[in-house]
């Protein structure tokens, strides 16, 4: 399996970002082949240091077969890969040098509390380890979803915050009264609206970690068509 020209280009760009910032985020559209650039970056990272490295790839059950097919066809001579799902992360043992977190928005972005999967990954990564994130929708429901994704990296731009609550105090928008926005649950109870975030500030602090590409920019002439199926109760 040979990479396409755009995959070679984004792999080079991703490697430079990883070396400079400690992690990189492939936020390319679906069906653009993000897995190959991720592997190319990890393989080059090991090659440049002239050592063999262990890479842990974490993905969803739905994407598992796609990864298995790619790993069987795409050669990475400088790395040894281990592939697991987020729901099986508790079974993982051993030490890993690089982490590829596919569909990163799915299991590790929960807020305001750190998800159990995020906690387990944090222990596995355990400090100074490069991370390659991948997701077509890294923050579809709001930029607050990035906090715990980046929390896994020792070079997170928000590493000074001990948890989401501390980060939220600095990044939350306020109403005219200077109060946090809230959602009313009942006449006597309300909760903070954690979606009211200073998006301009977050974008300014994070844009340089991301590589974004549309299918059209990658040279695809046909777009996938969604077929809606209605099922009776």
trRosetta pair geometry for C-beta under 8 A, 3 or more apart (Angstrom, degrees):
i j d omega theta_ij theta_ji phi_ij phi_ji
1 36 7.7 -128 133 -106 122 126
1 70 7.4 -121 90 -145 170 60
1 73 4.0 73 -22 138 125 109
1 74 4.6 -63 72 -77 125 74
1 75 8.0 160 48 -3 84 71
3 7 4.0 -127 -174 92 107 127
3 8 5.3 134 109 -55 126 78
3 11 7.2 -15 -174 -17 164 142
3 36 5.2 162 -107 155 100 136
3 37 7.6 107 -141 -68 135 62
3 40 6.6 14 -66 -64 156 141
3 74 7.8 65 -60 -132 84 121
4 7 4.8 95 55 5 73 106
4 8 7.3 -135 98 -6 39 86
4 33 7.0 101 20 67 117 158
4 218 7.6 72 103 -177 144 97
4 219 7.7 -146 167 46 139 135
5 8 5.7 -52 -153 32 35 113
5 9 6.5 33 151 -18 66 106
6 9 5.4 -52 -148 37 37 114
6 10 6.2 27 158 -12 70 105
6 213 6.9 130 170 -157 127 157
6 217 7.6 132 -138 127 145 77
6 218 4.8 -171 90 -138 168 74
6 219 6.4 -167 -25 0 135 111
7 10 6.1 -55 -139 42 30 101
7 11 6.1 37 156 -25 63 109
7 33 5.8 -54 -86 110 125 124
7 36 5.1 1 -165 97 141 123
7 37 5.2 -142 -161 -60 78 91
7 40 7.2 128 154 -5 95 149
8 11 5.7 -57 -148 34 26 114
8 12 6.7 27 154 -19 62 104
8 40 7.5 -140 -113 -167 48 167
9 12 6.0 -55 -154 32 30 109
9 13 6.5 26 151 -13 64 108
10 13 5.3 -51 -144 42 39 114
10 14 5.9 44 154 -24 68 106
10 26 7.2 82 157 -121 127 107
10 28 7.3 14 -155 -61 165 139
10 37 4.9 -34 98 -118 101 152
10 211 5.4 122 -157 166 104 144
10 213 6.5 -74 -82 -30 143 142
11 14 5.6 -52 -142 38 29 113
11 15 6.4 35 155 -24 62 103
11 36 7.6 -70 -69 125 124 77
11 37 4.2 -148 -75 -139 81 79
11 40 3.8 -20 -143 95 143 135
11 41 5.5 -150 -156 -55 77 77
11 44 7.4 123 159 -5 107 138
12 15 5.8 -51 -150 30 30 112
12 16 6.8 29 154 -17 62 104
13 16 6.0 -57 -155 35 32 111
13 17 6.6 28 151 -16 65 107
13 211 5.8 125 108 -108 123 130
14 17 5.7 -56 -148 37 34 110
14 18 6.1 37 154 -22 68 106
14 24 4.6 129 -158 141 80 160
14 26 6.6 -11 -102 -70 135 98
14 37 5.8 109 8 162 150 112
14 38 7.7 -91 152 -92 162 44
14 40 8.0 100 63 82 126 97
14 41 4.6 -72 110 -84 116 137
14 132 7.1 51 173 -132 125 109
14 211 5.7 -65 -78 -21 89 152
15 18 5.6 -54 -147 35 31 113
15 19 6.3 27 158 -17 65 106
15 24 7.9 -56 -57 -27 16 159
15 40 7.8 -82 -53 120 112 86
15 41 4.9 -166 -75 -131 75 83
15 44 5.3 -33 -109 87 141 138
15 45 6.8 -163 -135 -62 93 80
16 19 6.0 -56 -147 37 28 108
16 20 6.2 18 158 -12 63 114
17 20 5.9 -65 -145 44 28 106
17 21 5.6 -25 176 25 69 116
17 23 8.0 -33 133 106 96 34
17 24 4.2 103 96 -102 118 110
17 208 7.2 179 -131 154 108 74
17 209 6.5 126 179 -139 127 42
17 211 7.2 -149 1 -46 155 105
18 21 7.0 -77 -123 55 16 77
18 22 7.2 -48 -167 139 52 5
18 23 6.5 -2 -123 -136 70 13
18 24 4.5 -65 -64 -19 80 115
18 41 5.9 120 -12 180 151 123
18 45 6.6 -68 116 -85 142 125
18 130 5.5 53 -175 -160 108 126
18 132 6.7 -23 -96 -83 129 88
19 45 7.7 -172 -71 -113 87 92
21 24 7.1 115 65 -71 114 67
21 155 6.0 162 167 131 60 140
21 208 7.0 158 -66 117 150 103
21 209 6.0 -136 120 -100 160 85
22 130 6.2 -146 -169 -111 51 67
22 131 7.4 28 142 25 75 83
22 153 5.7 128 123 -177 115 119
22 154 6.5 -114 -175 68 149 79
22 155 3.1 116 44 22 154 148
23 130 6.4 165 -86 -162 58 61
23 131 4.2 -6 -115 64 113 89
23 132 7.0 -166 -155 -76 72 32
23 133 6.6 47 171 -10 113 99
23 150 7.6 178 69 -129 152 73
23 153 4.6 -78 -26 -106 141 149
23 155 6.4 179 1 65 94 110
23 209 6.5 15 97 -151 86 117
24 41 6.9 -114 50 -162 143 163
24 131 8.0 -176 30 96 52 60
24 132 5.7 -5 61 -122 90 70
24 133 7.1 -157 97 32 44 77
24 209 6.3 -172 -131 -172 40 70
24 211 6.7 21 174 -10 107 110
25 104 7.5 -93 -134 39 97 155
25 133 4.2 -13 -114 70 76 116
25 134 7.5 179 -161 -75 54 32
25 135 7.7 -33 -170 32 96 87
25 138 6.2 45 176 -101 131 153
25 209 5.0 51 11 134 107 97
25 210 4.8 -36 78 -100 107 64
25 211 7.0 174 87 19 54 70
26 34 4.7 145 130 -152 140 114
26 37 6.3 139 -101 87 146 126
26 38 6.4 -99 1 -67 147 94
26 132 7.2 22 -7 176 105 90
26 133 6.8 -172 27 95 65 59
26 134 4.5 -2 62 -111 108 78
26 135 7.7 132 86 22 68 42
26 211 5.3 -24 -113 64 59 106
27 135 6.3 -9 -112 76 68 68
27 136 7.0 107 -169 -135 55 24
27 138 5.0 -61 -108 -16 114 123
27 210 5.0 -14 13 -156 125 108
27 211 6.7 156 30 70 71 47
27 212 4.9 -26 85 -91 98 81
28 32 4.4 -105 145 73 122 145
28 34 5.3 173 52 -82 116 105
28 136 6.7 -52 93 -103 44 73
28 211 6.7 -19 -49 112 95 87
28 212 6.3 160 -86 -149 53 37
28 213 4.2 -3 -123 50 104 90
28 214 7.8 -154 -158 -64 72 18
28 218 7.6 71 -167 -55 126 131
29 32 5.2 97 68 -27 73 124
29 136 5.4 55 -148 -139 30 111
29 213 6.7 -103 11 98 84 62
29 214 5.2 50 -16 -136 136 46
29 215 5.2 -83 84 -35 140 80
29 218 8.0 -135 48 -2 106 127
30 136 4.6 -21 -53 -75 72 164
30 224 7.6 -59 101 25 114 143
31 215 6.5 13 86 -98 100 120
31 220 7.6 67 118 -90 108 164
31 224 6.2 130 -6 -29 161 131
32 213 5.8 157 -177 95 159 111
32 214 7.8 -173 -80 160 139 17
32 215 5.8 -138 -79 -92 97 65
32 218 5.0 171 -142 -34 103 164
32 220 7.6 -111 -103 -21 75 132
33 36 5.3 -6 165 18 101 114
33 37 7.5 105 122 -8 82 91
33 218 7.8 154 33 -167 101 151
34 37 6.2 -61 -160 42 46 106
34 38 6.2 49 148 -25 75 109
34 102 7.7 143 100 -127 120 94
34 134 4.7 142 141 -154 136 124
34 136 7.9 -146 -28 -61 144 78
35 38 5.5 -58 -152 35 34 117
35 39 6.4 30 155 -16 68 106
35 66 7.0 180 -28 134 154 102
35 67 6.1 -165 -132 -107 146 72
35 70 4.9 18 115 163 140 178
35 102 7.1 6 -95 -103 88 132
35 134 7.3 86 -81 -178 52 171
36 39 5.8 -56 -147 38 33 108
36 40 6.2 34 154 -22 66 107
36 70 6.6 -134 -67 -157 76 125
36 74 5.9 -154 -116 -119 90 162
37 40 5.4 -54 -142 37 34 114
37 41 6.3 37 158 -22 67 102
38 41 6.0 -55 -153 32 27 110
38 42 6.6 22 153 -13 62 108
38 57 8.0 101 130 -118 133 109
38 100 5.0 90 169 -138 126 127
38 102 7.5 -51 -67 -79 176 93
38 132 4.9 141 -144 136 90 140
38 134 5.7 -50 -72 -55 136 137
39 42 5.8 -56 -147 40 33 110
39 43 6.0 32 156 -19 68 109
39 70 7.3 -172 -22 145 147 119
39 71 7.8 179 -99 -96 145 70
39 74 6.1 100 92 117 159 134
39 76 5.3 -109 176 -76 107 136
39 79 7.7 -154 -160 58 76 140
39 81 7.7 -32 -121 -76 103 142
39 100 7.6 -8 -72 -81 58 159
40 43 5.8 -55 -142 39 28 110
40 44 6.2 25 159 -16 64 108
40 76 7.9 -133 -84 -106 38 102
41 44 6.0 -58 -146 39 27 106
41 45 6.3 34 153 -27 63 106
41 132 5.8 140 84 -101 136 141
42 45 5.6 -51 -150 29 30 117
42 46 6.8 24 155 -12 63 104
42 53 7.3 -136 174 87 89 128
42 55 5.0 51 180 -105 147 146
42 76 7.1 14 88 -160 102 141
42 79 5.4 25 132 -65 105 166
42 98 4.8 157 -135 118 103 156
42 100 6.4 -63 -53 -56 140 114
42 132 6.4 -95 -58 -8 97 146
43 46 6.0 -59 -156 38 32 107
43 47 6.1 32 150 -21 67 111
43 76 4.3 -131 -84 -151 125 94
43 77 7.1 78 -155 44 118 57
43 78 5.0 117 -161 50 72 103
43 79 5.2 -110 -95 0 65 114
44 47 5.3 -54 -140 40 36 114
44 48 6.0 38 161 -23 69 104
44 78 7.8 111 -71 54 17 146
45 48 6.3 -52 -147 32 23 109
45 49 6.9 4 156 -1 56 112
45 53 7.0 -35 99 23 98 161
45 98 6.2 117 82 -85 147 144
45 130 6.4 -132 -153 64 158 162
46 49 6.1 -74 -154 47 31 100
46 51 6.1 -104 -164 80 80 62
46 52 6.3 33 -177 -138 132 25
46 53 4.0 -136 -98 8 118 113
46 78 3.9 166 97 140 118 113
46 79 5.1 167 -2 -67 154 85
46 97 7.4 92 -90 101 101 145
46 98 7.6 -98 -51 -14 98 136
47 50 7.2 29 -178 -76 35 40
47 78 4.5 -119 -63 -60 78 167
49 53 7.8 64 64 -49 127 120
51 78 8.0 87 91 -171 35 99
52 78 6.1 -152 -113 -171 59 55
52 79 6.9 159 -164 -98 67 29
52 80 6.6 45 168 -15 109 98
53 78 6.9 27 21 141 87 84
53 79 5.1 -29 70 -113 83 83
53 80 7.4 -162 95 27 38 73
53 97 3.9 -99 -159 66 104 147
53 98 5.7 58 143 -2 134 107
54 79 7.3 137 -108 -163 14 78
54 80 5.3 -28 -108 69 65 98
54 82 7.0 16 -177 -5 96 109
54 94 7.0 -105 158 142 160 122
54 95 6.8 107 59 100 142 63
54 96 4.8 -112 109 -124 102 60
54 97 5.3 117 51 5 66 91
54 98 7.7 175 91 30 44 73
55 79 4.8 23 -12 179 121 129
55 80 6.9 167 21 78 77 43
55 81 4.9 -28 72 -105 103 70
55 82 7.1 178 88 24 52 69
55 96 6.5 82 -133 -163 15 106
55 97 6.9 -52 -74 61 56 83
55 98 4.6 -23 -111 73 86 100
55 99 7.4 170 -160 -88 66 23
55 100 6.3 34 173 -7 110 105
56 81 7.9 145 -96 -158 19 60
56 82 5.2 -23 -111 68 64 102
56 84 7.1 -21 -167 22 93 108
56 92 6.8 57 -137 -156 134 146
56 96 4.2 -35 -18 -122 108 165
56 98 7.6 -179 27 90 64 51
56 99 5.3 -16 66 -115 96 73
56 100 7.2 -169 93 31 48 70
56 124 7.1 -59 57 154 171 135
57 67 6.3 170 135 -164 142 142
57 81 5.8 14 -9 -168 116 109
57 82 6.9 178 25 83 74 47
57 83 4.8 -18 70 -106 111 69
57 84 7.3 149 82 26 60 59
57 100 4.5 -11 -112 67 75 113
57 102 6.6 28 -176 -11 89 113
58 84 5.8 -20 -109 75 70 84
58 85 7.2 81 -162 -164 68 15
58 86 5.8 81 172 -77 107 67
58 89 6.4 23 -128 -91 128 109
58 99 7.2 -3 4 -170 108 95
58 100 7.1 172 24 89 63 61
58 101 5.4 -7 61 -117 106 62
58 102 6.6 -171 88 29 51 77
58 121 7.2 -59 -24 -107 173 122
59 63 4.6 -105 168 85 125 115
59 64 6.0 164 91 -80 118 59
59 67 5.6 175 9 -32 161 148
59 83 7.1 -16 18 -163 111 91
59 84 7.9 153 30 87 67 39
59 85 6.2 -58 79 -111 60 58
59 86 7.4 -113 99 -28 16 83
59 102 3.9 -3 -100 67 91 126
59 103 5.9 88 -151 19 67 108
60 63 4.9 78 57 17 84 99
60 64 7.2 -113 98 -37 44 80
60 85 6.3 45 -156 -145 21 96
60 86 6.4 -13 -93 8 57 110
60 102 7.3 -114 1 105 73 99
60 103 4.8 -24 -16 60 111 161
60 106 5.7 -14 -72 92 122 172
60 107 7.6 161 -89 -24 88 115
61 64 5.5 -28 -155 -14 35 122
61 85 5.1 25 -68 -124 66 148
61 87 6.9 -8 -46 22 108 125
63 66 5.2 -57 -166 41 64 118
63 67 6.1 65 140 -23 85 103
63 102 6.0 -136 108 132 152 134
63 103 6.0 176 1 -27 148 129
64 67 5.9 -62 -156 37 31 109
64 68 6.4 31 152 -21 68 106
64 83 7.2 124 -147 154 80 119
64 85 6.0 -42 -77 -73 121 103
65 68 5.4 -51 -146 34 36 114
65 69 6.4 38 155 -20 67 102
66 69 5.8 -53 -151 34 31 111
66 70 6.5 28 153 -17 64 107
67 70 5.6 -56 -147 38 33 110
67 71 6.1 30 158 -17 68 108
67 83 5.6 161 127 -140 131 138
67 102 7.1 -142 -76 -4 130 168
68 71 5.9 -56 -143 39 28 109
68 72 6.3 27 157 -21 62 109
68 83 6.8 180 -78 99 71 167
69 72 5.9 -60 -150 35 27 110
69 73 6.5 2 161 -1 63 115
70 73 6.3 -78 -149 47 27 96
70 74 5.3 -12 175 10 73 121
71 74 6.7 -59 -108 50 22 88
71 81 6.0 -127 -131 78 127 148
71 83 6.6 -113 -30 -45 160 139
76 79 4.9 -33 141 50 119 98
76 81 6.9 68 65 -31 141 117
79 98 7.2 -51 -129 42 133 130
82 92 7.3 120 131 -133 138 106
82 94 7.6 129 -29 66 165 141
82 96 7.2 -108 37 -96 122 121
84 88 4.8 -129 -173 87 102 110
84 89 6.2 128 123 -88 132 54
84 91 7.2 -172 -139 66 137 101
84 92 5.7 -102 -17 -71 169 113
85 88 4.8 79 56 14 83 102
85 89 7.6 -105 98 -41 48 72
86 89 5.8 -16 -159 -30 40 115
86 106 6.7 -161 -7 97 160 111
86 107 3.9 137 177 24 158 167
86 108 7.4 -137 -132 -38 129 90
86 117 5.2 20 180 -151 102 145
87 107 7.7 -141 -54 -110 64 151
87 117 7.8 -55 -84 -96 40 124
88 91 5.0 -37 177 25 83 119
88 92 7.4 101 127 -39 79 87
89 92 5.6 -36 -164 3 49 119
89 117 5.9 101 32 -146 145 83
89 120 5.0 124 117 112 120 135
89 121 6.2 -48 -171 -66 150 80
89 124 7.4 -109 -178 -22 104 148
90 120 5.8 -81 -82 -135 69 153
92 124 6.3 18 99 -109 130 141
96 99 6.3 87 119 -73 132 78
96 124 6.9 21 29 165 118 101
96 125 8.0 -51 72 -102 108 50
96 129 7.1 62 100 -150 82 145
97 129 6.8 -174 -178 -138 31 98
97 130 7.8 13 146 36 69 93
98 129 6.8 -179 -102 -180 30 92
98 130 5.2 -19 -121 73 84 99
98 131 7.7 167 -167 -89 63 31
98 132 7.0 25 173 -3 105 105
99 121 7.7 104 -158 -167 152 105
99 124 7.7 113 -94 113 133 110
99 125 5.9 -48 -27 -100 152 101
99 129 6.0 66 -6 134 106 122
99 130 7.3 -179 30 96 71 52
99 131 4.8 -17 71 -114 103 76
99 132 7.1 -175 95 28 53 68
99 152 7.8 -96 90 147 154 130
100 131 7.9 158 -89 -163 26 56
100 132 4.7 -18 -111 69 72 107
100 134 6.9 11 -177 -2 88 118
101 104 4.5 69 124 -97 107 100
101 108 6.9 -42 -169 23 138 151
101 121 7.6 54 -101 -155 124 150
101 131 6.3 3 0 -171 114 104
101 132 7.1 168 23 84 67 52
101 133 5.1 -21 69 -111 103 64
101 134 6.9 172 89 25 53 73
101 149 7.7 172 112 -154 149 91
101 152 7.5 92 -47 79 158 162
102 134 4.8 -19 -118 68 60 116
102 135 7.5 137 -176 -68 43 69
103 106 4.5 10 145 -8 104 127
103 107 7.8 59 113 2 99 89
103 134 7.1 -10 -26 95 35 82
103 135 5.6 92 -133 -102 28 91
104 108 6.2 -53 -170 52 69 116
104 109 7.0 93 138 -48 72 110
104 133 4.4 -13 -38 -156 161 99
104 134 6.3 129 -18 53 102 41
104 135 4.7 -108 37 -32 81 123
104 138 6.6 8 73 -123 108 83
104 149 5.4 77 154 -137 116 122
105 109 5.1 -20 -151 -4 50 151
105 135 4.7 124 -10 -163 99 159
105 137 5.6 -69 17 97 165 78
105 138 5.5 -170 -64 -137 111 31
105 139 7.0 -155 -111 -64 119 35
105 140 6.8 65 -172 6 159 96
105 145 6.1 23 -140 160 91 136
105 149 7.4 -30 -91 -76 48 137
106 109 7.4 92 30 15 16 107
106 135 7.7 -174 -20 -114 83 125
107 110 7.8 -31 -179 -19 32 104
107 115 6.5 -161 167 118 62 156
107 117 4.4 -29 154 83 111 163
107 118 7.6 -177 130 -48 73 74
108 115 6.2 -140 -122 52 36 127
108 117 5.8 -105 -80 105 73 106
108 118 4.4 122 -144 -86 78 89
108 121 6.3 -24 -108 28 131 152
108 148 6.1 -153 156 123 70 102
108 149 5.7 102 108 -99 104 65
108 152 6.9 -4 175 -40 140 134
109 115 7.8 22 45 -6 27 132
109 139 7.8 -162 -160 -99 146 65
109 145 4.1 26 172 -171 127 87
109 146 7.2 -7 -137 -70 107 22
109 148 5.7 156 -134 66 33 102
109 149 5.1 -2 -93 -49 87 100
110 113 7.0 -19 125 77 106 66
110 114 7.4 110 81 -158 94 22
110 115 4.0 96 39 -56 127 111
110 118 7.1 -140 41 -15 93 130
110 148 6.6 -30 59 52 51 157
111 144 5.5 -110 49 148 164 107
111 145 7.0 -133 -4 -97 120 45
111 147 6.4 72 -89 52 130 122
111 148 6.2 -172 -72 -12 86 121
111 164 4.9 163 -141 -141 102 161
111 194 6.1 -162 120 149 122 154
112 164 4.7 -166 -160 98 66 135
112 165 6.0 66 178 -67 121 77
112 168 7.0 -29 -126 -35 112 148
112 192 7.8 58 -57 70 145 123
112 194 5.9 -156 -67 -90 99 154
113 164 7.3 -118 -71 30 17 132
114 118 5.0 -122 -176 87 88 129
114 119 5.7 105 129 -60 117 88
114 122 7.9 -7 -179 -21 139 144
114 148 5.7 163 -118 -127 75 130
114 151 7.3 -113 -112 104 114 161
114 163 6.9 -100 -35 -138 108 97
114 164 7.3 175 -57 -16 72 109
115 118 4.4 98 58 3 82 104
115 119 7.1 -143 96 -7 45 84
115 148 7.0 111 10 146 89 156
116 119 5.5 -51 -151 32 35 115
116 120 6.5 33 154 -17 66 104
117 120 5.8 -55 -150 36 33 110
117 121 6.3 31 153 -16 66 107
118 121 5.8 -56 -146 39 31 110
118 122 6.2 40 153 -28 65 105
118 148 5.2 -26 -136 168 159 119
118 151 7.1 41 -179 77 125 123
118 152 6.9 -122 -157 -67 84 104
119 122 5.7 -52 -150 29 28 116
119 123 6.9 26 153 -17 61 103
120 123 5.9 -55 -157 33 33 110
120 124 6.6 30 149 -17 65 107
121 124 5.5 -57 -149 38 38 112
121 125 6.0 32 156 -16 72 107
121 152 5.8 -26 119 -121 115 129
122 125 6.0 -55 -142 39 27 106
122 126 7.6 98 151 -62 50 50
122 151 7.2 -35 -95 124 119 96
122 152 5.7 -126 -91 -117 71 73
123 126 6.1 19 179 -65 35 94
125 129 4.9 -142 -164 51 80 133
125 131 7.0 -5 -129 -74 136 115
125 152 5.6 96 16 -179 164 92
125 153 7.8 -83 164 -89 152 40
126 129 7.2 63 62 -13 61 126
127 154 5.6 29 -173 -69 42 137
128 154 5.2 -52 -88 33 51 161
129 154 7.4 109 27 -2 56 113
131 152 6.2 105 -90 108 163 111
131 153 5.2 -115 23 -86 134 102
133 138 7.2 69 141 -116 129 119
133 149 6.5 60 -118 174 146 119
135 138 4.6 128 79 -78 119 66
137 140 4.0 2 180 -48 115 117
138 145 7.2 164 148 104 59 118
138 146 6.8 42 149 -89 105 91
138 149 7.3 -103 -167 40 95 178
138 210 7.5 -127 16 -113 160 119
139 142 6.2 -83 172 97 95 23
139 143 5.1 35 178 -100 150 42
139 144 7.8 135 -151 43 109 41
139 145 4.5 172 -124 58 74 114
139 146 5.4 -28 -81 -45 126 94
140 145 7.6 11 36 17 55 163
141 145 6.0 100 62 -45 89 132
141 195 7.3 -87 155 -111 81 113
142 145 6.0 125 77 -12 64 95
142 194 7.9 138 105 117 151 76
142 195 4.6 -131 -84 -139 164 83
142 197 6.3 122 175 19 110 124
143 146 5.6 -29 -174 8 64 116
143 197 5.2 -135 65 96 104 145
143 199 5.4 154 -7 -117 140 77
143 202 4.3 105 168 111 151 165
143 203 7.5 -95 -101 -50 145 70
144 147 6.2 -24 -171 -6 53 113
144 164 7.6 64 -172 -156 97 116
144 168 7.5 30 -127 -97 114 96
144 194 5.3 111 -147 149 169 97
144 195 6.4 -111 5 -105 133 42
144 197 5.3 -176 -55 -47 89 145
145 148 7.9 -65 -172 39 42 88
145 149 6.9 38 144 -15 69 118
146 149 5.4 -68 -152 43 44 115
146 150 5.7 29 161 -11 82 112
146 202 6.9 136 45 -171 142 124
146 206 6.5 -9 175 -120 160 165
147 150 6.4 -74 -156 43 22 99
147 151 6.1 37 148 -40 64 107
147 158 6.3 -58 -136 78 79 159
147 161 7.8 -55 -156 86 113 140
147 164 5.3 108 113 -110 151 86
147 167 5.3 156 -131 89 134 165
148 151 4.6 -34 -139 16 42 130
148 152 7.6 58 163 -29 57 85
148 164 6.5 -32 -53 -68 98 112
149 152 6.7 -53 177 11 34 109
150 153 5.7 -55 -167 32 57 109
150 156 4.0 118 151 -129 96 106
150 157 6.8 -31 172 28 150 75
150 158 6.2 88 102 35 129 103
150 206 7.8 -103 -70 -116 148 119
151 156 5.9 23 -91 -77 26 165
151 158 7.4 -47 -81 84 70 106
152 156 7.7 118 49 -59 41 121
153 156 4.7 135 73 -53 92 78
153 159 7.9 -94 97 -75 72 109
154 159 6.9 45 -174 -112 38 143
155 159 7.1 -79 -154 -40 12 137
156 159 4.5 134 65 -58 91 82
157 205 5.0 160 142 165 158 109
157 206 6.5 -134 20 -80 146 75
158 161 5.0 -24 168 22 94 116
158 167 5.5 31 -173 -112 137 123
161 164 7.8 75 140 -91 128 17
161 166 4.4 176 -156 96 92 111
161 167 4.1 74 171 -65 169 84
161 170 7.5 -124 -86 17 128 131
162 166 5.4 79 40 5 78 151
163 166 5.6 101 56 10 65 99
163 167 7.3 -125 107 -1 37 94
164 167 5.5 -61 -150 41 36 112
164 168 5.9 42 154 -28 71 106
164 194 7.9 17 158 -147 123 136
165 168 5.7 -50 -145 31 29 115
165 169 7.0 38 154 -27 59 98
166 169 6.0 -46 -159 21 33 115
166 170 7.5 19 150 -6 59 104
167 170 6.2 -70 -165 40 38 104
167 171 6.0 -5 158 10 76 120
168 171 6.1 -77 -132 54 29 90
168 172 5.1 44 172 -48 73 109
168 192 7.4 77 160 144 146 150
168 194 6.3 -61 -122 -131 134 91
168 197 7.8 -86 -130 -101 71 95
169 172 6.5 -27 -118 10 16 114
171 197 5.3 8 140 -152 105 89
171 198 5.2 -127 -165 31 69 98
171 201 6.4 -154 -131 85 89 133
171 202 6.7 63 -153 -62 133 100
172 180 5.5 -11 149 -122 146 98
172 181 7.5 -157 -179 23 105 85
172 192 7.6 -57 -125 -173 146 122
172 194 7.8 -76 -104 -130 105 50
172 196 6.1 51 -160 97 77 90
172 197 6.5 -58 -105 -104 42 54
172 198 7.5 32 78 -17 4 88
173 181 6.4 18 84 -12 92 118
173 196 4.3 -102 45 160 107 98
173 197 6.7 -139 -16 -86 92 4
173 198 6.0 143 -67 -63 81 69
174 177 7.7 -121 164 73 99 54
174 178 5.1 3 162 -152 142 34
174 179 6.0 133 -158 57 91 22
174 180 6.3 -59 -109 -81 71 37
174 181 7.6 -169 -129 -31 27 74
175 178 7.3 -59 70 8 62 16
175 179 5.4 -15 40 59 104 80
175 180 7.8 27 -2 112 90 7
175 181 6.1 119 -46 -79 98 74
179 182 7.9 -40 139 -15 110 104
180 192 5.4 -26 141 -130 137 100
180 193 7.4 174 156 38 89 76
180 196 7.5 149 -169 74 72 131
181 192 7.3 87 82 -163 58 62
181 193 4.2 -51 112 47 101 123
181 196 4.2 82 36 -2 138 163
182 190 4.2 53 156 155 131 126
182 191 6.4 156 -158 79 87 27
182 192 5.8 -62 -106 -104 73 34
182 193 5.8 -175 -118 -16 13 89
183 190 6.3 166 80 -160 39 82
183 191 5.5 -17 57 62 91 81
183 192 7.8 21 14 108 82 13
183 193 5.0 113 -34 -78 90 92
184 187 7.8 31 -175 -91 117 24
184 189 7.6 117 -162 89 58 52
184 190 4.9 -43 -102 -100 50 98
185 189 4.6 -41 64 101 110 101
185 190 6.1 175 8 -101 81 34
185 191 6.2 57 -34 -7 118 97
186 189 4.6 40 44 37 96 96
193 196 4.9 59 104 -7 106 110
194 197 7.5 20 165 -52 56 101
197 202 6.3 27 143 -27 120 138
198 201 4.1 26 122 20 117 119
198 202 6.5 144 94 -18 68 87
199 202 5.5 -55 -145 39 37 111
199 203 6.1 39 157 -21 70 105
200 203 5.9 -54 -147 36 28 111
200 204 6.3 31 154 -22 62 108
201 204 5.7 -55 -150 34 30 114
201 205 6.4 16 157 -9 64 112
202 205 6.0 -68 -149 43 29 103
202 206 5.9 -9 166 8 68 123
203 206 6.4 -81 -134 50 22 90
203 207 5.6 40 176 -55 69 102
204 207 6.9 -20 -121 -4 16 110
206 209 5.5 -50 -171 25 69 115
206 210 7.0 56 143 -22 85 108
207 210 6.1 -71 -162 32 40 110
213 217 4.9 -134 -161 85 79 125
213 218 5.5 82 154 -55 124 98
214 217 4.6 98 52 5 78 101
214 218 7.1 -146 94 -3 44 87
215 218 5.6 -62 -151 40 34 110
215 220 4.1 -48 170 49 95 134
215 223 6.4 132 81 -108 148 75
216 219 7.9 85 179 -43 30 11
216 220 6.5 -83 -81 61 32 79
220 223 7.3 105 124 -80 117 52
